[in-house]
């Protein structure tokens, strides 16, 4: 799915065949989760591949690396250029791009500043194939922001997402809704949450969630259309009383939610604000 005999990747200043790329096994990223990454999409347009929100993604990558004390000797412009070359080498238009910053070999817990950069890309369509997602409230909570930098995209944080997703799927659901330590809504396993209520949108405020780039795009897009958006504290009960619910993320894009914990939302997706914003979003990402 991710590579074949001809796939090319970028690793520490070199273009290599994916099948030949190697990393050390004695490093903190594998053993302790000290690595950072991004998920970026490119869209084919009439003028060629368009890397969506490239600057925002790479600014966050550098921010995340700094938070985890990883030294990365690249700037945003260089990272974008490398990604453009990567797409050209692999003849990709619509693609999912994964930059990963990982540590050198060090089995201790001391700060490991030296870092390696890996960038790959592959043709990846819909993260969720179905139109309306079935969610369950997870027994797992989002990490406490007092324990880590939840606003950074750190590899180790996603053990929490994997556990929540696996439990949801084992119970017959598509994804999980995670609450924070206070019992308030945080996010899904890999996406932010929006609630439509009485013609306006509500989304959990920053603090216990990863403030997604697509989340901000949707907020800006909604406000440009005169739709009221409030970043606020939400309870599970607030979500259950919603007219409609949708998720946002780079991989997910904008995806409607059919139900939470067996409760179906009354507003049909095609009549929802989420569907309206999705149409505008799809035009934006493919505009030349």
ChimeraX commands (.cxc) that place a marker at each C-alpha (Angstrom):
marker #1 position 0.00,0.00,0.00 radius 0.5
marker #1 position 2.72,2.50,0.94 radius 0.5
marker #1 position 5.52,1.70,-1.50 radius 0.5
marker #1 position 6.64,-0.59,-4.28 radius 0.5
marker #1 position 9.88,-1.39,-6.08 radius 0.5
marker #1 position 10.06,2.08,-7.62 radius 0.5
marker #1 position 9.00,4.28,-4.71 radius 0.5
marker #1 position 11.49,6.99,-3.74 radius 0.5
marker #1 position 11.78,8.55,-0.27 radius 0.5
marker #1 position 13.86,11.32,1.28 radius 0.5
marker #1 position 16.12,10.35,4.18 radius 0.5
marker #1 position 18.72,12.65,5.73 radius 0.5
marker #1 position 19.68,14.53,2.59 radius 0.5
marker #1 position 19.46,11.60,0.19 radius 0.5
marker #1 position 16.90,10.26,-2.24 radius 0.5
marker #1 position 16.60,6.51,-1.78 radius 0.5
marker #1 position 14.39,3.67,-2.87 radius 0.5
marker #1 position 11.88,3.02,-0.08 radius 0.5
marker #1 position 12.80,-0.65,0.00 radius 0.5
marker #1 position 16.41,0.26,0.82 radius 0.5
marker #1 position 15.83,2.98,3.44 radius 0.5
marker #1 position 17.04,2.04,6.93 radius 0.5
marker #1 position 16.92,3.45,10.46 radius 0.5
marker #1 position 18.66,2.43,13.68 radius 0.5
marker #1 position 16.85,0.16,16.10 radius 0.5
marker #1 position 18.37,1.62,19.27 radius 0.5
marker #1 position 16.71,5.01,19.29 radius 0.5
marker #1 position 14.23,6.82,21.53 radius 0.5
marker #1 position 11.62,7.17,18.80 radius 0.5
marker #1 position 11.08,3.40,18.61 radius 0.5
marker #1 position 11.47,2.65,22.29 radius 0.5
marker #1 position 9.93,5.70,23.99 radius 0.5
marker #1 position 7.89,7.52,21.34 radius 0.5
marker #1 position 10.15,10.56,21.09 radius 0.5
marker #1 position 9.52,11.52,17.49 radius 0.5
marker #1 position 7.31,14.02,15.68 radius 0.5
marker #1 position 5.48,13.88,12.38 radius 0.5
marker #1 position 2.93,15.47,10.08 radius 0.5
marker #1 position 0.20,14.22,7.81 radius 0.5
marker #1 position -0.15,16.37,4.69 radius 0.5
marker #1 position -2.30,15.96,1.59 radius 0.5
marker #1 position -1.61,17.05,-1.94 radius 0.5
marker #1 position -4.38,17.45,-4.50 radius 0.5
marker #1 position -4.08,17.26,-8.25 radius 0.5
marker #1 position -5.08,20.51,-9.94 radius 0.5
marker #1 position -4.95,21.85,-13.49 radius 0.5
marker #1 position -1.56,23.36,-12.62 radius 0.5
marker #1 position -0.17,20.17,-11.07 radius 0.5
marker #1 position -0.04,18.88,-7.48 radius 0.5
marker #1 position -1.08,21.34,-4.78 radius 0.5
marker #1 position 0.34,20.67,-1.31 radius 0.5
marker #1 position -2.51,21.71,0.95 radius 0.5
marker #1 position -1.58,24.06,3.82 radius 0.5
marker #1 position 2.10,23.18,3.36 radius 0.5
marker #1 position 3.44,26.12,5.38 radius 0.5
marker #1 position 1.12,25.48,8.31 radius 0.5
marker #1 position 2.05,21.79,8.42 radius 0.5
marker #1 position 5.78,22.36,8.31 radius 0.5
marker #1 position 5.62,25.18,10.82 radius 0.5
marker #1 position 3.90,22.75,13.17 radius 0.5
marker #1 position 6.50,20.06,12.44 radius 0.5
marker #1 position 9.29,22.44,13.46 radius 0.5
marker #1 position 7.30,23.53,16.52 radius 0.5
marker #1 position 6.73,19.90,17.56 radius 0.5
marker #1 position 10.42,19.08,17.09 radius 0.5
marker #1 position 11.40,22.04,19.26 radius 0.5
marker #1 position 8.98,20.97,21.98 radius 0.5
marker #1 position 10.55,17.51,22.00 radius 0.5
marker #1 position 14.10,18.95,22.00 radius 0.5
marker #1 position 14.86,17.60,18.53 radius 0.5
marker #1 position 17.20,19.70,16.42 radius 0.5
marker #1 position 16.12,19.87,12.80 radius 0.5
marker #1 position 18.31,21.89,10.47 radius 0.5
marker #1 position 15.64,22.70,7.87 radius 0.5
marker #1 position 13.40,25.68,7.28 radius 0.5
marker #1 position 9.81,25.65,6.00 radius 0.5
marker #1 position 10.70,26.67,2.44 radius 0.5
marker #1 position 13.26,23.85,2.15 radius 0.5
marker #1 position 10.82,21.29,3.49 radius 0.5
marker #1 position 8.17,22.36,1.00 radius 0.5
marker #1 position 10.65,22.17,-1.88 radius 0.5
marker #1 position 11.72,18.67,-0.84 radius 0.5
marker #1 position 8.08,17.62,-0.77 radius 0.5
marker #1 position 7.49,18.98,-4.27 radius 0.5
marker #1 position 10.48,17.00,-5.53 radius 0.5
marker #1 position 9.22,13.89,-3.72 radius 0.5
marker #1 position 5.87,14.12,-5.52 radius 0.5
marker #1 position 7.62,14.60,-8.86 radius 0.5
marker #1 position 9.93,11.64,-8.34 radius 0.5
marker #1 position 7.00,9.39,-7.49 radius 0.5
marker #1 position 4.65,10.87,-10.11 radius 0.5
marker #1 position 2.00,11.60,-7.50 radius 0.5
marker #1 position -0.77,14.19,-7.69 radius 0.5
marker #1 position -3.36,13.18,-5.12 radius 0.5
marker #1 position -1.21,11.93,-2.29 radius 0.5
marker #1 position -0.76,11.62,1.44 radius 0.5
marker #1 position 2.62,12.92,2.61 radius 0.5
marker #1 position 4.30,11.82,5.83 radius 0.5
marker #1 position 7.34,13.72,7.19 radius 0.5
marker #1 position 8.83,12.03,10.26 radius 0.5
marker #1 position 11.53,13.34,12.58 radius 0.5
marker #1 position 13.16,10.64,14.66 radius 0.5
marker #1 position 16.14,10.41,16.99 radius 0.5
marker #1 position 19.63,9.02,16.71 radius 0.5
marker #1 position 20.52,5.86,18.61 radius 0.5
marker #1 position 20.27,6.48,22.33 radius 0.5
marker #1 position 18.67,4.08,24.81 radius 0.5
marker #1 position 18.69,6.52,27.72 radius 0.5
marker #1 position 15.98,8.98,28.68 radius 0.5
marker #1 position 18.15,12.07,28.45 radius 0.5
marker #1 position 17.44,14.71,25.83 radius 0.5
marker #1 position 18.40,13.51,22.37 radius 0.5
marker #1 position 18.84,16.59,20.22 radius 0.5
marker #1 position 20.24,15.04,17.05 radius 0.5
marker #1 position 17.45,14.15,14.68 radius 0.5
marker #1 position 16.82,12.45,11.33 radius 0.5
marker #1 position 14.30,13.51,8.68 radius 0.5
marker #1 position 12.30,11.02,6.63 radius 0.5
marker #1 position 9.66,12.07,4.09 radius 0.5
marker #1 position 7.51,9.66,2.12 radius 0.5
marker #1 position 4.26,9.85,0.15 radius 0.5
marker #1 position 1.70,7.46,-1.23 radius 0.5
marker #1 position -1.66,7.41,-2.99 radius 0.5
marker #1 position -4.20,7.27,-0.17 radius 0.5
marker #1 position -7.88,7.94,-0.77 radius 0.5
marker #1 position -10.55,8.23,1.88 radius 0.5
marker #1 position -9.52,7.57,5.50 radius 0.5
marker #1 position -13.10,6.45,6.17 radius 0.5
marker #1 position -14.94,4.96,3.21 radius 0.5
marker #1 position -18.47,5.22,4.63 radius 0.5
marker #1 position -20.44,8.48,4.56 radius 0.5
marker #1 position -21.84,8.57,8.09 radius 0.5
marker #1 position -19.57,7.44,10.91 radius 0.5
marker #1 position -20.71,5.54,13.97 radius 0.5
marker #1 position -18.89,6.78,17.06 radius 0.5
marker #1 position -18.69,5.53,20.62 radius 0.5
marker #1 position -17.55,7.46,23.68 radius 0.5
marker #1 position -14.20,5.99,24.64 radius 0.5
marker #1 position -13.20,4.71,28.05 radius 0.5
marker #1 position -9.77,6.18,27.29 radius 0.5
marker #1 position -9.20,9.87,28.01 radius 0.5
marker #1 position -7.07,12.30,26.08 radius 0.5
marker #1 position -3.64,12.85,27.70 radius 0.5
marker #1 position -3.47,15.51,30.39 radius 0.5
marker #1 position -1.75,18.64,28.98 radius 0.5
marker #1 position 0.14,18.86,32.25 radius 0.5
marker #1 position 1.85,15.57,31.36 radius 0.5
marker #1 position 2.95,16.33,27.78 radius 0.5
marker #1 position 2.66,18.84,24.95 radius 0.5
marker #1 position -0.71,17.76,23.57 radius 0.5
marker #1 position -0.60,20.53,20.97 radius 0.5
marker #1 position 2.50,18.97,19.37 radius 0.5
marker #1 position 2.18,16.08,16.92 radius 0.5
marker #1 position 4.32,13.56,18.81 radius 0.5
marker #1 position 4.52,9.90,17.78 radius 0.5
marker #1 position 4.14,8.59,21.32 radius 0.5
marker #1 position 0.84,10.38,21.84 radius 0.5
marker #1 position -0.82,8.12,19.30 radius 0.5
marker #1 position -0.66,5.07,21.54 radius 0.5
marker #1 position -3.70,6.69,23.16 radius 0.5
marker #1 position -5.43,6.96,19.76 radius 0.5
marker #1 position -4.61,3.36,18.83 radius 0.5
marker #1 position -6.11,2.03,22.07 radius 0.5
marker #1 position -9.27,4.08,21.67 radius 0.5
marker #1 position -9.70,3.15,17.99 radius 0.5
marker #1 position -9.12,-0.55,18.61 radius 0.5
marker #1 position -11.68,-0.63,21.42 radius 0.5
marker #1 position -14.20,1.20,19.24 radius 0.5
marker #1 position -13.72,-1.14,16.30 radius 0.5
marker #1 position -13.93,-4.22,18.54 radius 0.5
marker #1 position -17.32,-2.93,19.69 radius 0.5
marker #1 position -18.51,-2.47,16.10 radius 0.5
marker #1 position -17.98,1.29,15.75 radius 0.5
marker #1 position -15.95,3.30,13.23 radius 0.5
marker #1 position -14.18,5.65,15.62 radius 0.5
marker #1 position -14.15,6.88,19.20 radius 0.5
marker #1 position -14.93,10.19,20.87 radius 0.5
marker #1 position -12.40,10.92,23.60 radius 0.5
marker #1 position -13.11,13.07,26.64 radius 0.5
marker #1 position -10.52,14.96,28.65 radius 0.5
marker #1 position -9.67,14.40,32.33 radius 0.5
marker #1 position -12.58,16.68,33.29 radius 0.5
marker #1 position -15.10,14.68,31.27 radius 0.5
marker #1 position -15.40,17.27,28.52 radius 0.5
marker #1 position -15.25,16.46,24.80 radius 0.5
marker #1 position -11.74,16.61,23.34 radius 0.5
marker #1 position -11.52,14.96,19.91 radius 0.5
marker #1 position -11.80,11.71,17.98 radius 0.5
marker #1 position -8.81,9.37,17.65 radius 0.5
marker #1 position -7.28,11.38,14.81 radius 0.5
marker #1 position -9.66,14.21,14.06 radius 0.5
marker #1 position -11.33,17.24,15.59 radius 0.5
marker #1 position -15.06,17.42,16.34 radius 0.5
marker #1 position -17.67,19.96,15.24 radius 0.5
marker #1 position -21.25,20.08,16.51 radius 0.5
marker #1 position -24.08,21.81,14.65 radius 0.5
marker #1 position -26.73,23.23,16.94 radius 0.5
marker #1 position -29.51,25.66,15.92 radius 0.5
marker #1 position -27.66,26.91,12.85 radius 0.5
marker #1 position -24.27,27.47,14.46 radius 0.5
marker #1 position -21.15,25.40,14.95 radius 0.5
marker #1 position -19.53,24.48,18.25 radius 0.5
marker #1 position -16.11,22.87,18.62 radius 0.5
marker #1 position -14.04,22.01,21.71 radius 0.5
marker #1 position -11.70,24.78,22.79 radius 0.5
marker #1 position -7.94,24.28,22.72 radius 0.5
marker #1 position -6.22,22.82,25.74 radius 0.5
marker #1 position -6.73,19.06,25.69 radius 0.5
marker #1 position -6.66,18.50,21.94 radius 0.5
marker #1 position -4.40,18.75,18.94 radius 0.5
marker #1 position -5.64,21.95,17.26 radius 0.5
marker #1 position -5.83,20.62,13.74 radius 0.5
marker #1 position -4.94,22.60,10.65 radius 0.5
marker #1 position -8.14,21.47,8.91 radius 0.5
marker #1 position -10.03,22.48,12.06 radius 0.5
marker #1 position -8.82,26.05,11.62 radius 0.5
marker #1 position -9.51,26.00,7.88 radius 0.5
marker #1 position -13.11,24.96,8.60 radius 0.5
marker #1 position -13.52,27.64,11.27 radius 0.5
marker #1 position -12.27,30.31,8.86 radius 0.5
marker #1 position -14.34,28.94,5.99 radius 0.5
marker #1 position -17.51,28.85,8.10 radius 0.5
marker #1 position -17.05,32.42,9.33 radius 0.5
marker #1 position -16.46,33.61,5.77 radius 0.5
marker #1 position -19.93,32.22,4.98 radius 0.5
marker #1 position -21.53,34.03,7.90 radius 0.5
marker #1 position -21.81,30.86,10.00 radius 0.5
marker #1 position -21.29,31.44,13.71 radius 0.5
marker #1 position -18.52,29.28,15.20 radius 0.5
marker #1 position -17.81,29.03,18.92 radius 0.5
marker #1 position -14.79,27.32,20.48 radius 0.5
marker #1 position -16.10,26.22,23.85 radius 0.5
marker #1 position -16.39,23.52,26.50 radius 0.5
marker #1 position -18.64,20.70,25.35 radius 0.5
marker #1 position -20.03,17.74,27.24 radius 0.5
marker #1 position -21.08,14.39,25.82 radius 0.5
marker #1 position -24.67,15.47,26.44 radius 0.5
marker #1 position -24.11,18.58,24.30 radius 0.5
marker #1 position -23.03,16.34,21.44 radius 0.5
marker #1 position -26.02,14.03,21.86 radius 0.5
marker #1 position -28.37,17.02,21.64 radius 0.5
marker #1 position -26.78,18.25,18.40 radius 0.5
marker #1 position -28.58,18.51,15.09 radius 0.5
marker #1 position -25.53,17.15,13.25 radius 0.5
marker #1 position -21.88,16.32,13.94 radius 0.5
marker #1 position -18.80,16.04,11.75 radius 0.5
marker #1 position -15.07,15.39,12.06 radius 0.5
marker #1 position -12.20,17.29,10.46 radius 0.5
marker #1 position -8.58,16.38,9.80 radius 0.5
marker #1 position -6.02,16.16,7.03 radius 0.5
marker #1 position -6.61,12.44,6.51 radius 0.5
marker #1 position -10.34,12.55,7.33 radius 0.5
marker #1 position -10.96,15.87,5.50 radius 0.5
marker #1 position -14.60,16.61,6.49 radius 0.5
marker #1 position -16.65,13.57,7.42 radius 0.5
marker #1 position -20.18,13.41,8.77 radius 0.5
marker #1 position -21.05,11.47,11.92 radius 0.5
marker #1 position -24.26,9.42,11.85 radius 0.5
marker #1 position -24.47,8.57,15.54 radius 0.5
marker #1 position -22.80,8.60,18.94 radius 0.5
marker #1 position -23.34,5.69,21.34 radius 0.5
marker #1 position -26.27,4.51,19.24 radius 0.5
marker #1 position -28.00,7.90,19.19 radius 0.5
marker #1 position -28.60,9.08,15.61 radius 0.5
marker #1 position -28.38,12.77,14.80 radius 0.5
marker #1 position -31.61,14.09,13.26 radius 0.5
marker #1 position -30.35,16.39,10.51 radius 0.5
marker #1 position -29.56,14.60,7.23 radius 0.5
marker #1 position -25.96,15.08,6.15 radius 0.5
marker #1 position -26.90,16.73,2.84 radius 0.5
marker #1 position -28.85,19.39,4.76 radius 0.5
marker #1 position -26.13,20.07,7.32 radius 0.5
marker #1 position -23.57,22.85,7.63 radius 0.5
marker #1 position -20.87,20.19,7.49 radius 0.5
marker #1 position -21.96,19.13,4.00 radius 0.5
marker #1 position -22.07,22.77,2.87 radius 0.5
marker #1 position -18.56,23.37,4.18 radius 0.5
marker #1 position -17.31,20.12,2.67 radius 0.5
marker #1 position -18.37,21.29,-0.81 radius 0.5
marker #1 position -16.52,24.57,-0.34 radius 0.5
marker #1 position -13.51,22.77,1.11 radius 0.5
marker #1 position -13.27,20.39,-1.85 radius 0.5
marker #1 position -13.33,23.34,-4.26 radius 0.5
marker #1 position -10.57,25.09,-2.30 radius 0.5
marker #1 position -8.17,22.18,-2.15 radius 0.5
marker #1 position -8.42,21.52,-5.89 radius 0.5
marker #1 position -8.34,25.13,-7.05 radius 0.5
marker #1 position -5.27,25.86,-9.19 radius 0.5
marker link #1:1,2 radius 0.2
marker link #1:2,3 radius 0.2
marker link #1:3,4 radius 0.2
marker link #1:4,5 radius 0.2
marker link #1:5,6 radius 0.2
marker link #1:6,7 radius 0.2
marker link #1:7,8 radius 0.2
marker link #1:8,9 radius 0.2
marker link #1:9,10 radius 0.2
marker link #1:10,11 radius 0.2
marker link #1:11,12 radius 0.2
marker link #1:12,13 radius 0.2
marker link #1:13,14 radius 0.2
marker link #1:14,15 radius 0.2
marker link #1:15,16 radius 0.2
marker link #1:16,17 radius 0.2
marker link #1:17,18 radius 0.2
marker link #1:18,19 radius 0.2
marker link #1:19,20 radius 0.2
marker link #1:20,21 radius 0.2
marker link #1:21,22 radius 0.2
marker link #1:22,23 radius 0.2
marker link #1:23,24 radius 0.2
marker link #1:24,25 radius 0.2
marker link #1:25,26 radius 0.2
marker link #1:26,27 radius 0.2
marker link #1:27,28 radius 0.2
marker link #1:28,29 radius 0.2
marker link #1:29,30 radius 0.2
marker link #1:30,31 radius 0.2
marker link #1:31,32 radius 0.2
marker link #1:32,33 radius 0.2
marker link #1:33,34 radius 0.2
marker link #1:34,35 radius 0.2
marker link #1:35,36 radius 0.2
marker link #1:36,37 radius 0.2
marker link #1:37,38 radius 0.2
marker link #1:38,39 radius 0.2
marker link #1:39,40 radius 0.2
marker link #1:40,41 radius 0.2
marker link #1:41,42 radius 0.2
marker link #1:42,43 radius 0.2
marker link #1:43,44 radius 0.2
marker link #1:44,45 radius 0.2
marker link #1:45,46 radius 0.2
marker link #1:46,47 radius 0.2
marker link #1:47,48 radius 0.2
marker link #1:48,49 radius 0.2
marker link #1:49,50 radius 0.2
marker link #1:50,51 radius 0.2
marker link #1:51,52 radius 0.2
marker link #1:52,53 radius 0.2
marker link #1:53,54 radius 0.2
marker link #1:54,55 radius 0.2
marker link #1:55,56 radius 0.2
marker link #1:56,57 radius 0.2
marker link #1:57,58 radius 0.2
marker link #1:58,59 radius 0.2
marker link #1:59,60 radius 0.2
marker link #1:60,61 radius 0.2
marker link #1:61,62 radius 0.2
marker link #1:62,63 radius 0.2
marker link #1:63,64 radius 0.2
marker link #1:64,65 radius 0.2
marker link #1:65,66 radius 0.2
marker link #1:66,67 radius 0.2
marker link #1:67,68 radius 0.2
marker link #1:68,69 radius 0.2
marker link #1:69,70 radius 0.2
marker link #1:70,71 radius 0.2
marker link #1:71,72 radius 0.2
marker link #1:72,73 radius 0.2
marker link #1:73,74 radius 0.2
marker link #1:74,75 radius 0.2
marker link #1:75,76 radius 0.2
marker link #1:76,77 radius 0.2
marker link #1:77,78 radius 0.2
marker link #1:78,79 radius 0.2
marker link #1:79,80 radius 0.2
marker link #1:80,81 radius 0.2
marker link #1:81,82 radius 0.2
marker link #1:82,83 radius 0.2
marker link #1:83,84 radius 0.2
marker link #1:84,85 radius 0.2
marker link #1:85,86 radius 0.2
marker link #1:86,87 radius 0.2
marker link #1:87,88 radius 0.2
marker link #1:88,89 radius 0.2
marker link #1:89,90 radius 0.2
marker link #1:90,91 radius 0.2
marker link #1:91,92 radius 0.2
marker link #1:92,93 radius 0.2
marker link #1:93,94 radius 0.2
marker link #1:94,95 radius 0.2
marker link #1:95,96 radius 0.2
marker link #1:96,97 radius 0.2
marker link #1:97,98 radius 0.2
marker link #1:98,99 radius 0.2
marker link #1:99,100 radius 0.2
marker link #1:100,101 radius 0.2
marker link #1:101,102 radius 0.2
marker link #1:102,103 radius 0.2
marker link #1:103,104 radius 0.2
marker link #1:104,105 radius 0.2
marker link #1:105,106 radius 0.2
marker link #1:106,107 radius 0.2
marker link #1:107,108 radius 0.2
marker link #1:108,109 radius 0.2
marker link #1:109,110 radius 0.2
marker link #1:110,111 radius 0.2
marker link #1:111,112 radius 0.2
marker link #1:112,113 radius 0.2
marker link #1:113,114 radius 0.2
marker link #1:114,115 radius 0.2
marker link #1:115,116 radius 0.2
marker link #1:116,117 radius 0.2
marker link #1:117,118 radius 0.2
marker link #1:118,119 radius 0.2
marker link #1:119,120 radius 0.2
marker link #1:120,121 radius 0.2
marker link #1:121,122 radius 0.2
marker link #1:122,123 radius 0.2
marker link #1:123,124 radius 0.2
marker link #1:124,125 radius 0.2
marker link #1:125,126 radius 0.2
marker link #1:126,127 radius 0.2
marker link #1:127,128 radius 0.2
marker link #1:128,129 radius 0.2
marker link #1:129,130 radius 0.2
marker link #1:130,131 radius 0.2
marker link #1:131,132 radius 0.2
marker link #1:132,133 radius 0.2
marker link #1:133,134 radius 0.2
marker link #1:134,135 radius 0.2
marker link #1:135,136 radius 0.2
marker link #1:136,137 radius 0.2
marker link #1:137,138 radius 0.2
marker link #1:138,139 radius 0.2
marker link #1:139,140 radius 0.2
marker link #1:140,141 radius 0.2
marker link #1:141,142 radius 0.2
marker link #1:142,143 radius 0.2
marker link #1:143,144 radius 0.2
marker link #1:144,145 radius 0.2
marker link #1:145,146 radius 0.2
marker link #1:146,147 radius 0.2
marker link #1:147,148 radius 0.2
marker link #1:148,149 radius 0.2
marker link #1:149,150 radius 0.2
marker link #1:150,151 radius 0.2
marker link #1:151,152 radius 0.2
marker link #1:152,153 radius 0.2
marker link #1:153,154 radius 0.2
marker link #1:154,155 radius 0.2
marker link #1:155,156 radius 0.2
marker link #1:156,157 radius 0.2
marker link #1:157,158 radius 0.2
marker link #1:158,159 radius 0.2
marker link #1:159,160 radius 0.2
marker link #1:160,161 radius 0.2
marker link #1:161,162 radius 0.2
marker link #1:162,163 radius 0.2
marker link #1:163,164 radius 0.2
marker link #1:164,165 radius 0.2
marker link #1:165,166 radius 0.2
marker link #1:166,167 radius 0.2
marker link #1:167,168 radius 0.2
marker link #1:168,169 radius 0.2
marker link #1:169,170 radius 0.2
marker link #1:170,171 radius 0.2
marker link #1:171,172 radius 0.2
marker link #1:172,173 radius 0.2
marker link #1:173,174 radius 0.2
marker link #1:174,175 radius 0.2
marker link #1:175,176 radius 0.2
marker link #1:176,177 radius 0.2
marker link #1:177,178 radius 0.2
marker link #1:178,179 radius 0.2
marker link #1:179,180 radius 0.2
marker link #1:180,181 radius 0.2
marker link #1:181,182 radius 0.2
marker link #1:182,183 radius 0.2
marker link #1:183,184 radius 0.2
marker link #1:184,185 radius 0.2
marker link #1:185,186 radius 0.2
marker link #1:186,187 radius 0.2
marker link #1:187,188 radius 0.2
marker link #1:188,189 radius 0.2
marker link #1:189,190 radius 0.2
marker link #1:190,191 radius 0.2
marker link #1:191,192 radius 0.2
marker link #1:192,193 radius 0.2
marker link #1:193,194 radius 0.2
marker link #1:194,195 radius 0.2
marker link #1:195,196 radius 0.2
marker link #1:196,197 radius 0.2
marker link #1:197,198 radius 0.2
marker link #1:198,199 radius 0.2
marker link #1:199,200 radius 0.2
marker link #1:200,201 radius 0.2
marker link #1:201,202 radius 0.2
marker link #1:202,203 radius 0.2
marker link #1:203,204 radius 0.2
marker link #1:204,205 radius 0.2
marker link #1:205,206 radius 0.2
marker link #1:206,207 radius 0.2
marker link #1:207,208 radius 0.2
marker link #1:208,209 radius 0.2
marker link #1:209,210 radius 0.2
marker link #1:210,211 radius 0.2
marker link #1:211,212 radius 0.2
marker link #1:212,213 radius 0.2
marker link #1:213,214 radius 0.2
marker link #1:214,215 radius 0.2
marker link #1:215,216 radius 0.2
marker link #1:216,217 radius 0.2
marker link #1:217,218 radius 0.2
marker link #1:218,219 radius 0.2
marker link #1:219,220 radius 0.2
marker link #1:220,221 radius 0.2
marker link #1:221,222 radius 0.2
marker link #1:222,223 radius 0.2
marker link #1:223,224 radius 0.2
marker link #1:224,225 radius 0.2
marker link #1:225,226 radius 0.2
marker link #1:226,227 radius 0.2
marker link #1:227,228 radius 0.2
marker link #1:228,229 radius 0.2
marker link #1:229,230 radius 0.2
marker link #1:230,231 radius 0.2
marker link #1:231,232 radius 0.2
marker link #1:232,233 radius 0.2
marker link #1:233,234 radius 0.2
marker link #1:234,235 radius 0.2
marker link #1:235,236 radius 0.2
marker link #1:236,237 radius 0.2
marker link #1:237,238 radius 0.2
marker link #1:238,239 radius 0.2
marker link #1:239,240 radius 0.2
marker link #1:240,241 radius 0.2
marker link #1:241,242 radius 0.2
marker link #1:242,243 radius 0.2
marker link #1:243,244 radius 0.2
marker link #1:244,245 radius 0.2
marker link #1:245,246 radius 0.2
marker link #1:246,247 radius 0.2
marker link #1:247,248 radius 0.2
marker link #1:248,249 radius 0.2
marker link #1:249,250 radius 0.2
marker link #1:250,251 radius 0.2
marker link #1:251,252 radius 0.2
marker link #1:252,253 radius 0.2
marker link #1:253,254 radius 0.2
marker link #1:254,255 radius 0.2
marker link #1:255,256 radius 0.2
marker link #1:256,257 radius 0.2
marker link #1:257,258 radius 0.2
marker link #1:258,259 radius 0.2
marker link #1:259,260 radius 0.2
marker link #1:260,261 radius 0.2
marker link #1:261,262 radius 0.2
marker link #1:262,263 radius 0.2
marker link #1:263,264 radius 0.2
marker link #1:264,265 radius 0.2
marker link #1:265,266 radius 0.2
marker link #1:266,267 radius 0.2
marker link #1:267,268 radius 0.2
marker link #1:268,269 radius 0.2
marker link #1:269,270 radius 0.2
marker link #1:270,271 radius 0.2
marker link #1:271,272 radius 0.2
marker link #1:272,273 radius 0.2
marker link #1:273,274 radius 0.2
marker link #1:274,275 radius 0.2
marker link #1:275,276 radius 0.2
marker link #1:276,277 radius 0.2
marker link #1:277,278 radius 0.2
marker link #1:278,279 radius 0.2
marker link #1:279,280 radius 0.2
marker link #1:280,281 radius 0.2
marker link #1:281,282 radius 0.2
marker link #1:282,283 radius 0.2
marker link #1:283,284 radius 0.2
marker link #1:284,285 radius 0.2
marker link #1:285,286 radius 0.2
marker link #1:286,287 radius 0.2
marker link #1:287,288 radius 0.2
view
